[in-house]
């Protein structure tokens, strides 16, 4: 097992139509407004930007995200990640009754030196940290969608 590789999958059920959720998720530069653990997003051009994340652990991760797929018809957003994390992340949205089922998938290899050094003993903590980040994002997005 490669202790520096992670595969995450989260499902968020949201009380808003898929197109409304997609419209929010495609504006990554606005994530810090509603996702507390996304500390900063800096667009570099129309397809690429940098992002800085920090959840419960006192450690920032910085990545460059480049759009791989932006498909409003299929309601799919996918990026390639480099920097402290290398891999990809994808949102896939589908109707769920009157709301939306938002599937988040991510496959990455940790490149940050400290996280690599702590790969084995830190793995459960890193996974819990990610889960807290996702919980914060779901709550923030749900609140934003209720306010619209």
CNS distance restraints for C-alpha pairs under 8 A (distance, minus, plus):
assign (resid   3 and name CA) (resid 119 and name CA) 5.63 0.50 0.50
assign (resid   3 and name CA) (resid 120 and name CA) 6.10 0.50 0.50
assign (resid   3 and name CA) (resid 123 and name CA) 7.35 0.50 0.50
assign (resid   4 and name CA) (resid 109 and name CA) 5.47 0.50 0.50
assign (resid   4 and name CA) (resid 110 and name CA) 5.24 0.50 0.50
assign (resid   4 and name CA) (resid 111 and name CA) 7.88 0.50 0.50
assign (resid   4 and name CA) (resid 116 and name CA) 6.21 0.50 0.50
assign (resid   4 and name CA) (resid 119 and name CA) 5.89 0.50 0.50
assign (resid   5 and name CA) (resid 107 and name CA) 7.44 0.50 0.50
assign (resid   5 and name CA) (resid 108 and name CA) 5.73 0.50 0.50
assign (resid   5 and name CA) (resid 109 and name CA) 4.30 0.50 0.50
assign (resid   5 and name CA) (resid 110 and name CA) 6.33 0.50 0.50
assign (resid   6 and name CA) (resid 106 and name CA) 7.81 0.50 0.50
assign (resid   6 and name CA) (resid 107 and name CA) 5.74 0.50 0.50
assign (resid   6 and name CA) (resid 108 and name CA) 5.41 0.50 0.50
assign (resid   6 and name CA) (resid 109 and name CA) 6.28 0.50 0.50
assign (resid   6 and name CA) (resid 110 and name CA) 7.85 0.50 0.50
assign (resid   7 and name CA) (resid 105 and name CA) 7.50 0.50 0.50
assign (resid   7 and name CA) (resid 106 and name CA) 5.66 0.50 0.50
assign (resid   7 and name CA) (resid 107 and name CA) 4.47 0.50 0.50
assign (resid   7 and name CA) (resid 108 and name CA) 6.61 0.50 0.50
assign (resid   8 and name CA) (resid 104 and name CA) 7.78 0.50 0.50
assign (resid   8 and name CA) (resid 105 and name CA) 5.61 0.50 0.50
assign (resid   8 and name CA) (resid 106 and name CA) 5.06 0.50 0.50
assign (resid   8 and name CA) (resid 107 and name CA) 6.48 0.50 0.50
assign (resid   9 and name CA) (resid 103 and name CA) 7.18 0.50 0.50
assign (resid   9 and name CA) (resid 104 and name CA) 5.60 0.50 0.50
assign (resid   9 and name CA) (resid 105 and name CA) 4.56 0.50 0.50
assign (resid   9 and name CA) (resid 106 and name CA) 6.57 0.50 0.50
assign (resid  10 and name CA) (resid 103 and name CA) 5.85 0.50 0.50
assign (resid  10 and name CA) (resid 104 and name CA) 5.09 0.50 0.50
assign (resid  10 and name CA) (resid 105 and name CA) 6.62 0.50 0.50
assign (resid  10 and name CA) (resid 134 and name CA) 7.60 0.50 0.50
assign (resid  11 and name CA) (resid 101 and name CA) 6.71 0.50 0.50
assign (resid  11 and name CA) (resid 102 and name CA) 5.62 0.50 0.50
assign (resid  11 and name CA) (resid 103 and name CA) 4.60 0.50 0.50
assign (resid  11 and name CA) (resid 104 and name CA) 6.28 0.50 0.50
assign (resid  12 and name CA) (resid 100 and name CA) 7.98 0.50 0.50
assign (resid  12 and name CA) (resid 101 and name CA) 5.84 0.50 0.50
assign (resid  12 and name CA) (resid 102 and name CA) 4.99 0.50 0.50
assign (resid  12 and name CA) (resid 103 and name CA) 6.46 0.50 0.50
assign (resid  12 and name CA) (resid 138 and name CA) 6.46 0.50 0.50
assign (resid  13 and name CA) (resid  96 and name CA) 7.60 0.50 0.50
assign (resid  13 and name CA) (resid  99 and name CA) 7.23 0.50 0.50
assign (resid  13 and name CA) (resid 100 and name CA) 5.76 0.50 0.50
assign (resid  13 and name CA) (resid 101 and name CA) 4.75 0.50 0.50
assign (resid  13 and name CA) (resid 102 and name CA) 6.28 0.50 0.50
assign (resid  14 and name CA) (resid  99 and name CA) 5.59 0.50 0.50
assign (resid  14 and name CA) (resid 100 and name CA) 5.11 0.50 0.50
assign (resid  14 and name CA) (resid 101 and name CA) 6.46 0.50 0.50
assign (resid  14 and name CA) (resid 102 and name CA) 7.44 0.50 0.50
assign (resid  14 and name CA) (resid 142 and name CA) 6.19 0.50 0.50
assign (resid  15 and name CA) (resid  98 and name CA) 6.91 0.50 0.50
assign (resid  15 and name CA) (resid  99 and name CA) 4.41 0.50 0.50
assign (resid  15 and name CA) (resid 100 and name CA) 6.46 0.50 0.50
assign (resid  15 and name CA) (resid 142 and name CA) 7.32 0.50 0.50
assign (resid  15 and name CA) (resid 145 and name CA) 7.70 0.50 0.50
assign (resid  15 and name CA) (resid 146 and name CA) 7.75 0.50 0.50
assign (resid  16 and name CA) (resid  20 and name CA) 6.49 0.50 0.50
assign (resid  16 and name CA) (resid  21 and name CA) 6.62 0.50 0.50
assign (resid  16 and name CA) (resid  98 and name CA) 7.00 0.50 0.50
assign (resid  16 and name CA) (resid  99 and name CA) 4.57 0.50 0.50
assign (resid  16 and name CA) (resid 100 and name CA) 6.08 0.50 0.50
assign (resid  16 and name CA) (resid 145 and name CA) 6.58 0.50 0.50
assign (resid  16 and name CA) (resid 146 and name CA) 7.86 0.50 0.50
assign (resid  17 and name CA) (resid  21 and name CA) 6.48 0.50 0.50
assign (resid  17 and name CA) (resid  95 and name CA) 6.96 0.50 0.50
assign (resid  17 and name CA) (resid  98 and name CA) 6.54 0.50 0.50
assign (resid  17 and name CA) (resid  99 and name CA) 4.92 0.50 0.50
assign (resid  17 and name CA) (resid 100 and name CA) 5.70 0.50 0.50
assign (resid  18 and name CA) (resid  22 and name CA) 6.02 0.50 0.50
assign (resid  18 and name CA) (resid  75 and name CA) 7.56 0.50 0.50
assign (resid  18 and name CA) (resid  93 and name CA) 6.13 0.50 0.50
assign (resid  18 and name CA) (resid  94 and name CA) 6.18 0.50 0.50
assign (resid  18 and name CA) (resid  95 and name CA) 5.92 0.50 0.50
assign (resid  18 and name CA) (resid  99 and name CA) 6.81 0.50 0.50
assign (resid  18 and name CA) (resid 100 and name CA) 5.13 0.50 0.50
assign (resid  18 and name CA) (resid 101 and name CA) 7.81 0.50 0.50
assign (resid  19 and name CA) (resid  23 and name CA) 6.12 0.50 0.50
assign (resid  19 and name CA) (resid  72 and name CA) 7.80 0.50 0.50
assign (resid  19 and name CA) (resid  75 and name CA) 7.52 0.50 0.50
assign (resid  20 and name CA) (resid  24 and name CA) 6.60 0.50 0.50
assign (resid  20 and name CA) (resid 145 and name CA) 7.96 0.50 0.50
assign (resid  21 and name CA) (resid  25 and name CA) 6.22 0.50 0.50
assign (resid  21 and name CA) (resid  93 and name CA) 7.98 0.50 0.50
assign (resid  21 and name CA) (resid 100 and name CA) 7.52 0.50 0.50
assign (resid  21 and name CA) (resid 145 and name CA) 7.55 0.50 0.50
assign (resid  22 and name CA) (resid  26 and name CA) 5.97 0.50 0.50
assign (resid  22 and name CA) (resid  72 and name CA) 7.23 0.50 0.50
assign (resid  22 and name CA) (resid  75 and name CA) 6.43 0.50 0.50
assign (resid  22 and name CA) (resid  93 and name CA) 7.30 0.50 0.50
assign (resid  23 and name CA) (resid  27 and name CA) 6.94 0.50 0.50
assign (resid  24 and name CA) (resid  28 and name CA) 7.92 0.50 0.50
assign (resid  25 and name CA) (resid  31 and name CA) 7.78 0.50 0.50
assign (resid  26 and name CA) (resid  70 and name CA) 7.91 0.50 0.50
assign (resid  26 and name CA) (resid  77 and name CA) 7.03 0.50 0.50
assign (resid  27 and name CA) (resid  31 and name CA) 7.22 0.50 0.50
assign (resid  28 and name CA) (resid  41 and name CA) 7.13 0.50 0.50
assign (resid  29 and name CA) (resid  40 and name CA) 7.99 0.50 0.50
assign (resid  29 and name CA) (resid  41 and name CA) 5.16 0.50 0.50
assign (resid  29 and name CA) (resid  42 and name CA) 6.50 0.50 0.50
assign (resid  29 and name CA) (resid  43 and name CA) 6.58 0.50 0.50
assign (resid  30 and name CA) (resid  34 and name CA) 7.51 0.50 0.50
assign (resid  30 and name CA) (resid  41 and name CA) 7.58 0.50 0.50
assign (resid  31 and name CA) (resid  35 and name CA) 5.48 0.50 0.50
assign (resid  31 and name CA) (resid  38 and name CA) 6.46 0.50 0.50
assign (resid  31 and name CA) (resid  41 and name CA) 7.44 0.50 0.50
assign (resid  32 and name CA) (resid  36 and name CA) 6.13 0.50 0.50
assign (resid  32 and name CA) (resid  37 and name CA) 7.46 0.50 0.50
assign (resid  32 and name CA) (resid  38 and name CA) 5.08 0.50 0.50
assign (resid  32 and name CA) (resid  39 and name CA) 5.58 0.50 0.50
assign (resid  32 and name CA) (resid  40 and name CA) 5.99 0.50 0.50
assign (resid  32 and name CA) (resid  41 and name CA) 7.13 0.50 0.50
assign (resid  34 and name CA) (resid 137 and name CA) 7.18 0.50 0.50
assign (resid  34 and name CA) (resid 140 and name CA) 4.78 0.50 0.50
assign (resid  34 and name CA) (resid 141 and name CA) 6.01 0.50 0.50
assign (resid  34 and name CA) (resid 144 and name CA) 6.70 0.50 0.50
assign (resid  35 and name CA) (resid 136 and name CA) 6.32 0.50 0.50
assign (resid  35 and name CA) (resid 137 and name CA) 4.66 0.50 0.50
assign (resid  35 and name CA) (resid 138 and name CA) 7.93 0.50 0.50
assign (resid  35 and name CA) (resid 140 and name CA) 5.40 0.50 0.50
assign (resid  35 and name CA) (resid 141 and name CA) 7.03 0.50 0.50
assign (resid  36 and name CA) (resid 136 and name CA) 6.49 0.50 0.50
assign (resid  36 and name CA) (resid 137 and name CA) 6.98 0.50 0.50
assign (resid  36 and name CA) (resid 140 and name CA) 7.45 0.50 0.50
assign (resid  37 and name CA) (resid  53 and name CA) 5.60 0.50 0.50
assign (resid  37 and name CA) (resid  54 and name CA) 5.15 0.50 0.50
assign (resid  37 and name CA) (resid  55 and name CA) 5.11 0.50 0.50
assign (resid  37 and name CA) (resid 133 and name CA) 5.94 0.50 0.50
assign (resid  37 and name CA) (resid 136 and name CA) 7.11 0.50 0.50
assign (resid  37 and name CA) (resid 137 and name CA) 7.50 0.50 0.50
assign (resid  38 and name CA) (resid  51 and name CA) 7.23 0.50 0.50
assign (resid  38 and name CA) (resid  52 and name CA) 6.15 0.50 0.50
assign (resid  38 and name CA) (resid  53 and name CA) 4.65 0.50 0.50
assign (resid  38 and name CA) (resid  54 and name CA) 6.62 0.50 0.50
assign (resid  39 and name CA) (resid  51 and name CA) 7.55 0.50 0.50
assign (resid  39 and name CA) (resid  52 and name CA) 5.52 0.50 0.50
assign (resid  39 and name CA) (resid  53 and name CA) 5.47 0.50 0.50
assign (resid  39 and name CA) (resid  54 and name CA) 6.75 0.50 0.50
assign (resid  40 and name CA) (resid  51 and name CA) 5.49 0.50 0.50
assign (resid  40 and name CA) (resid  52 and name CA) 5.13 0.50 0.50
assign (resid  40 and name CA) (resid  53 and name CA) 7.24 0.50 0.50
assign (resid  41 and name CA) (resid  49 and name CA) 6.79 0.50 0.50
assign (resid  41 and name CA) (resid  50 and name CA) 5.62 0.50 0.50
assign (resid  41 and name CA) (resid  51 and name CA) 4.32 0.50 0.50
assign (resid  41 and name CA) (resid  52 and name CA) 6.56 0.50 0.50
assign (resid  42 and name CA) (resid  49 and name CA) 5.38 0.50 0.50
assign (resid  42 and name CA) (resid  50 and name CA) 5.19 0.50 0.50
assign (resid  42 and name CA) (resid  51 and name CA) 6.39 0.50 0.50
assign (resid  43 and name CA) (resid  48 and name CA) 6.21 0.50 0.50
assign (resid  43 and name CA) (resid  49 and name CA) 4.08 0.50 0.50
assign (resid  43 and name CA) (resid  50 and name CA) 6.48 0.50 0.50
assign (resid  44 and name CA) (resid  48 and name CA) 5.42 0.50 0.50
assign (resid  44 and name CA) (resid  49 and name CA) 4.71 0.50 0.50
assign (resid  44 and name CA) (resid  50 and name CA) 7.26 0.50 0.50
assign (resid  45 and name CA) (resid  49 and name CA) 6.81 0.50 0.50
assign (resid  47 and name CA) (resid  66 and name CA) 5.59 0.50 0.50
assign (resid  47 and name CA) (resid  67 and name CA) 5.13 0.50 0.50
assign (resid  48 and name CA) (resid  64 and name CA) 7.05 0.50 0.50
assign (resid  48 and name CA) (resid  65 and name CA) 5.60 0.50 0.50
assign (resid  48 and name CA) (resid  66 and name CA) 4.32 0.50 0.50
assign (resid  48 and name CA) (resid  67 and name CA) 6.32 0.50 0.50
assign (resid  49 and name CA) (resid  64 and name CA) 5.67 0.50 0.50
assign (resid  49 and name CA) (resid  65 and name CA) 5.49 0.50 0.50
assign (resid  49 and name CA) (resid  66 and name CA) 6.70 0.50 0.50
assign (resid  50 and name CA) (resid  62 and name CA) 7.01 0.50 0.50
assign (resid  50 and name CA) (resid  63 and name CA) 5.58 0.50 0.50
assign (resid  50 and name CA) (resid  64 and name CA) 4.30 0.50 0.50
assign (resid  50 and name CA) (resid  65 and name CA) 6.06 0.50 0.50
assign (resid  51 and name CA) (resid  62 and name CA) 5.66 0.50 0.50
assign (resid  51 and name CA) (resid  63 and name CA) 5.46 0.50 0.50
assign (resid  51 and name CA) (resid  64 and name CA) 6.40 0.50 0.50
assign (resid  51 and name CA) (resid  65 and name CA) 7.47 0.50 0.50
assign (resid  52 and name CA) (resid  60 and name CA) 6.42 0.50 0.50
assign (resid  52 and name CA) (resid  61 and name CA) 5.62 0.50 0.50
assign (resid  52 and name CA) (resid  62 and name CA) 4.48 0.50 0.50
assign (resid  52 and name CA) (resid  63 and name CA) 6.64 0.50 0.50
assign (resid  53 and name CA) (resid  60 and name CA) 5.51 0.50 0.50
assign (resid  53 and name CA) (resid  61 and name CA) 5.22 0.50 0.50
assign (resid  53 and name CA) (resid  62 and name CA) 6.51 0.50 0.50
assign (resid  54 and name CA) (resid  58 and name CA) 7.01 0.50 0.50
assign (resid  54 and name CA) (resid  59 and name CA) 6.08 0.50 0.50
assign (resid  54 and name CA) (resid  60 and name CA) 4.82 0.50 0.50
assign (resid  54 and name CA) (resid  61 and name CA) 6.54 0.50 0.50
assign (resid  55 and name CA) (resid  59 and name CA) 7.88 0.50 0.50
assign (resid  55 and name CA) (resid 129 and name CA) 6.10 0.50 0.50
assign (resid  55 and name CA) (resid 130 and name CA) 7.25 0.50 0.50
assign (resid  55 and name CA) (resid 132 and name CA) 6.91 0.50 0.50
assign (resid  55 and name CA) (resid 133 and name CA) 5.48 0.50 0.50
assign (resid  56 and name CA) (resid 129 and name CA) 6.00 0.50 0.50
assign (resid  56 and name CA) (resid 132 and name CA) 7.37 0.50 0.50
assign (resid  56 and name CA) (resid 133 and name CA) 7.86 0.50 0.50
assign (resid  57 and name CA) (resid 129 and name CA) 6.80 0.50 0.50
assign (resid  61 and name CA) (resid  84 and name CA) 5.79 0.50 0.50
assign (resid  61 and name CA) (resid  85 and name CA) 7.67 0.50 0.50
assign (resid  61 and name CA) (resid 112 and name CA) 7.50 0.50 0.50
assign (resid  62 and name CA) (resid  83 and name CA) 6.29 0.50 0.50
assign (resid  62 and name CA) (resid  84 and name CA) 5.64 0.50 0.50
assign (resid  62 and name CA) (resid  85 and name CA) 7.75 0.50 0.50
assign (resid  63 and name CA) (resid  81 and name CA) 6.24 0.50 0.50
assign (resid  63 and name CA) (resid  82 and name CA) 5.51 0.50 0.50
assign (resid  63 and name CA) (resid  83 and name CA) 4.60 0.50 0.50
assign (resid  63 and name CA) (resid  84 and name CA) 5.70 0.50 0.50
assign (resid  63 and name CA) (resid  85 and name CA) 6.26 0.50 0.50
assign (resid  64 and name CA) (resid  81 and name CA) 5.67 0.50 0.50
assign (resid  64 and name CA) (resid  82 and name CA) 5.24 0.50 0.50
assign (resid  64 and name CA) (resid  83 and name CA) 6.04 0.50 0.50
assign (resid  65 and name CA) (resid  79 and name CA) 5.78 0.50 0.50
assign (resid  65 and name CA) (resid  80 and name CA) 5.56 0.50 0.50
assign (resid  65 and name CA) (resid  81 and name CA) 4.71 0.50 0.50
assign (resid  65 and name CA) (resid  82 and name CA) 6.68 0.50 0.50
assign (resid  66 and name CA) (resid  79 and name CA) 5.26 0.50 0.50
assign (resid  66 and name CA) (resid  80 and name CA) 5.21 0.50 0.50
assign (resid  66 and name CA) (resid  81 and name CA) 6.64 0.50 0.50
assign (resid  67 and name CA) (resid  77 and name CA) 7.78 0.50 0.50
assign (resid  67 and name CA) (resid  78 and name CA) 6.12 0.50 0.50
assign (resid  67 and name CA) (resid  79 and name CA) 4.41 0.50 0.50
assign (resid  67 and name CA) (resid  80 and name CA) 6.44 0.50 0.50
assign (resid  68 and name CA) (resid  77 and name CA) 7.86 0.50 0.50
assign (resid  68 and name CA) (resid  78 and name CA) 5.45 0.50 0.50
assign (resid  68 and name CA) (resid  79 and name CA) 4.98 0.50 0.50
assign (resid  68 and name CA) (resid  80 and name CA) 6.26 0.50 0.50
assign (resid  69 and name CA) (resid  76 and name CA) 6.98 0.50 0.50
assign (resid  69 and name CA) (resid  77 and name CA) 5.54 0.50 0.50
assign (resid  69 and name CA) (resid  78 and name CA) 4.90 0.50 0.50
assign (resid  69 and name CA) (resid  79 and name CA) 6.79 0.50 0.50
assign (resid  70 and name CA) (resid  75 and name CA) 7.90 0.50 0.50
assign (resid  70 and name CA) (resid  76 and name CA) 6.08 0.50 0.50
assign (resid  70 and name CA) (resid  77 and name CA) 4.77 0.50 0.50
assign (resid  70 and name CA) (resid  78 and name CA) 6.56 0.50 0.50
assign (resid  71 and name CA) (resid  75 and name CA) 5.56 0.50 0.50
assign (resid  71 and name CA) (resid  76 and name CA) 5.17 0.50 0.50
assign (resid  71 and name CA) (resid  77 and name CA) 6.40 0.50 0.50
assign (resid  72 and name CA) (resid  76 and name CA) 6.47 0.50 0.50
assign (resid  74 and name CA) (resid  92 and name CA) 7.97 0.50 0.50
assign (resid  74 and name CA) (resid  93 and name CA) 7.91 0.50 0.50
assign (resid  75 and name CA) (resid  91 and name CA) 7.96 0.50 0.50
assign (resid  75 and name CA) (resid  92 and name CA) 5.96 0.50 0.50
assign (resid  75 and name CA) (resid  93 and name CA) 5.36 0.50 0.50
assign (resid  75 and name CA) (resid  94 and name CA) 7.36 0.50 0.50
assign (resid  76 and name CA) (resid  90 and name CA) 7.10 0.50 0.50
assign (resid  76 and name CA) (resid  91 and name CA) 5.62 0.50 0.50
assign (resid  76 and name CA) (resid  92 and name CA) 4.64 0.50 0.50
assign (resid  76 and name CA) (resid  93 and name CA) 6.50 0.50 0.50
assign (resid  77 and name CA) (resid  90 and name CA) 5.56 0.50 0.50
assign (resid  77 and name CA) (resid  91 and name CA) 5.12 0.50 0.50
assign (resid  77 and name CA) (resid  92 and name CA) 6.70 0.50 0.50
assign (resid  78 and name CA) (resid  88 and name CA) 7.16 0.50 0.50
assign (resid  78 and name CA) (resid  89 and name CA) 5.68 0.50 0.50
assign (resid  78 and name CA) (resid  90 and name CA) 4.15 0.50 0.50
assign (resid  78 and name CA) (resid  91 and name CA) 6.36 0.50 0.50
assign (resid  79 and name CA) (resid  88 and name CA) 5.59 0.50 0.50
assign (resid  79 and name CA) (resid  89 and name CA) 5.48 0.50 0.50
assign (resid  79 and name CA) (resid  90 and name CA) 6.45 0.50 0.50
assign (resid  80 and name CA) (resid  86 and name CA) 7.62 0.50 0.50
assign (resid  80 and name CA) (resid  87 and name CA) 5.84 0.50 0.50
assign (resid  80 and name CA) (resid  88 and name CA) 4.40 0.50 0.50
assign (resid  80 and name CA) (resid  89 and name CA) 6.69 0.50 0.50
assign (resid  81 and name CA) (resid  85 and name CA) 6.34 0.50 0.50
assign (resid  81 and name CA) (resid  86 and name CA) 4.98 0.50 0.50
assign (resid  81 and name CA) (resid  87 and name CA) 5.06 0.50 0.50
assign (resid  81 and name CA) (resid  88 and name CA) 5.30 0.50 0.50
assign (resid  81 and name CA) (resid  89 and name CA) 7.42 0.50 0.50
assign (resid  81 and name CA) (resid 108 and name CA) 7.93 0.50 0.50
assign (resid  82 and name CA) (resid  86 and name CA) 4.32 0.50 0.50
assign (resid  82 and name CA) (resid  87 and name CA) 6.72 0.50 0.50
assign (resid  83 and name CA) (resid 111 and name CA) 6.80 0.50 0.50
assign (resid  83 and name CA) (resid 112 and name CA) 7.76 0.50 0.50
assign (resid  84 and name CA) (resid 110 and name CA) 6.08 0.50 0.50
assign (resid  84 and name CA) (resid 111 and name CA) 4.67 0.50 0.50
assign (resid  84 and name CA) (resid 112 and name CA) 4.54 0.50 0.50
assign (resid  85 and name CA) (resid 108 and name CA) 5.91 0.50 0.50
assign (resid  85 and name CA) (resid 109 and name CA) 5.66 0.50 0.50
assign (resid  85 and name CA) (resid 110 and name CA) 4.73 0.50 0.50
assign (resid  85 and name CA) (resid 111 and name CA) 5.42 0.50 0.50
assign (resid  85 and name CA) (resid 112 and name CA) 7.06 0.50 0.50
assign (resid  86 and name CA) (resid 108 and name CA) 5.23 0.50 0.50
assign (resid  86 and name CA) (resid 109 and name CA) 5.21 0.50 0.50
assign (resid  86 and name CA) (resid 110 and name CA) 6.56 0.50 0.50
assign (resid  86 and name CA) (resid 111 and name CA) 6.85 0.50 0.50
assign (resid  87 and name CA) (resid 106 and name CA) 7.66 0.50 0.50
assign (resid  87 and name CA) (resid 107 and name CA) 5.64 0.50 0.50
assign (resid  87 and name CA) (resid 108 and name CA) 4.27 0.50 0.50
assign (resid  87 and name CA) (resid 109 and name CA) 6.33 0.50 0.50
assign (resid  88 and name CA) (resid 106 and name CA) 5.75 0.50 0.50
assign (resid  88 and name CA) (resid 107 and name CA) 5.60 0.50 0.50
assign (resid  88 and name CA) (resid 108 and name CA) 6.29 0.50 0.50
assign (resid  89 and name CA) (resid 104 and name CA) 7.32 0.50 0.50
assign (resid  89 and name CA) (resid 105 and name CA) 5.67 0.50 0.50
assign (resid  89 and name CA) (resid 106 and name CA) 4.21 0.50 0.50
assign (resid  89 and name CA) (resid 107 and name CA) 6.55 0.50 0.50
assign (resid  90 and name CA) (resid 103 and name CA) 7.97 0.50 0.50
assign (resid  90 and name CA) (resid 104 and name CA) 5.73 0.50 0.50
assign (resid  90 and name CA) (resid 105 and name CA) 5.26 0.50 0.50
assign (resid  90 and name CA) (resid 106 and name CA) 6.36 0.50 0.50
assign (resid  91 and name CA) (resid 102 and name CA) 6.64 0.50 0.50
assign (resid  91 and name CA) (resid 103 and name CA) 5.62 0.50 0.50
assign (resid  91 and name CA) (resid 104 and name CA) 4.73 0.50 0.50
assign (resid  91 and name CA) (resid 105 and name CA) 6.64 0.50 0.50
assign (resid  92 and name CA) (resid 102 and name CA) 5.88 0.50 0.50
assign (resid  92 and name CA) (resid 103 and name CA) 5.13 0.50 0.50
assign (resid  92 and name CA) (resid 104 and name CA) 6.66 0.50 0.50
assign (resid  93 and name CA) (resid 100 and name CA) 6.57 0.50 0.50
assign (resid  93 and name CA) (resid 101 and name CA) 5.75 0.50 0.50
assign (resid  93 and name CA) (resid 102 and name CA) 4.59 0.50 0.50
assign (resid  93 and name CA) (resid 103 and name CA) 6.26 0.50 0.50
assign (resid  94 and name CA) (resid 100 and name CA) 5.66 0.50 0.50
assign (resid  94 and name CA) (resid 101 and name CA) 5.24 0.50 0.50
assign (resid  94 and name CA) (resid 102 and name CA) 6.62 0.50 0.50
assign (resid  95 and name CA) (resid  99 and name CA) 6.01 0.50 0.50
assign (resid  95 and name CA) (resid 100 and name CA) 4.69 0.50 0.50
assign (resid  95 and name CA) (resid 101 and name CA) 6.09 0.50 0.50
assign (resid  96 and name CA) (resid 100 and name CA) 4.73 0.50 0.50
assign (resid  96 and name CA) (resid 101 and name CA) 5.47 0.50 0.50
assign (resid 110 and name CA) (resid 115 and name CA) 6.89 0.50 0.50
assign (resid 110 and name CA) (resid 116 and name CA) 6.51 0.50 0.50
assign (resid 111 and name CA) (resid 115 and name CA) 7.56 0.50 0.50
assign (resid 111 and name CA) (resid 116 and name CA) 6.64 0.50 0.50
assign (resid 112 and name CA) (resid 116 and name CA) 6.21 0.50 0.50
assign (resid 113 and name CA) (resid 117 and name CA) 6.21 0.50 0.50
assign (resid 114 and name CA) (resid 118 and name CA) 6.26 0.50 0.50
assign (resid 115 and name CA) (resid 119 and name CA) 5.74 0.50 0.50
assign (resid 115 and name CA) (resid 122 and name CA) 7.53 0.50 0.50
assign (resid 118 and name CA) (resid 122 and name CA) 5.18 0.50 0.50
assign (resid 118 and name CA) (resid 123 and name CA) 7.61 0.50 0.50
assign (resid 119 and name CA) (resid 123 and name CA) 5.58 0.50 0.50
assign (resid 122 and name CA) (resid 126 and name CA) 6.01 0.50 0.50
assign (resid 123 and name CA) (resid 127 and name CA) 6.16 0.50 0.50
assign (resid 124 and name CA) (resid 128 and name CA) 6.18 0.50 0.50
assign (resid 125 and name CA) (resid 129 and name CA) 6.01 0.50 0.50
assign (resid 126 and name CA) (resid 130 and name CA) 6.22 0.50 0.50
assign (resid 127 and name CA) (resid 131 and name CA) 6.27 0.50 0.50
assign (resid 128 and name CA) (resid 132 and name CA) 6.27 0.50 0.50
assign (resid 129 and name CA) (resid 133 and name CA) 6.31 0.50 0.50
assign (resid 130 and name CA) (resid 134 and name CA) 6.25 0.50 0.50
assign (resid 131 and name CA) (resid 135 and name CA) 6.19 0.50 0.50
assign (resid 132 and name CA) (resid 136 and name CA) 6.22 0.50 0.50
assign (resid 133 and name CA) (resid 137 and name CA) 6.27 0.50 0.50
assign (resid 134 and name CA) (resid 138 and name CA) 6.18 0.50 0.50
assign (resid 135 and name CA) (resid 139 and name CA) 6.25 0.50 0.50
assign (resid 136 and name CA) (resid 140 and name CA) 6.08 0.50 0.50
assign (resid 137 and name CA) (resid 141 and name CA) 6.00 0.50 0.50
assign (resid 138 and name CA) (resid 142 and name CA) 6.01 0.50 0.50
assign (resid 139 and name CA) (resid 143 and name CA) 6.16 0.50 0.50
assign (resid 140 and name CA) (resid 144 and name CA) 6.19 0.50 0.50
assign (resid 141 and name CA) (resid 145 and name CA) 6.11 0.50 0.50
assign (resid 142 and name CA) (resid 146 and name CA) 6.20 0.50 0.50
assign (resid 143 and name CA) (resid 147 and name CA) 6.35 0.50 0.50
assign (resid 144 and name CA) (resid 148 and name CA) 6.53 0.50 0.50
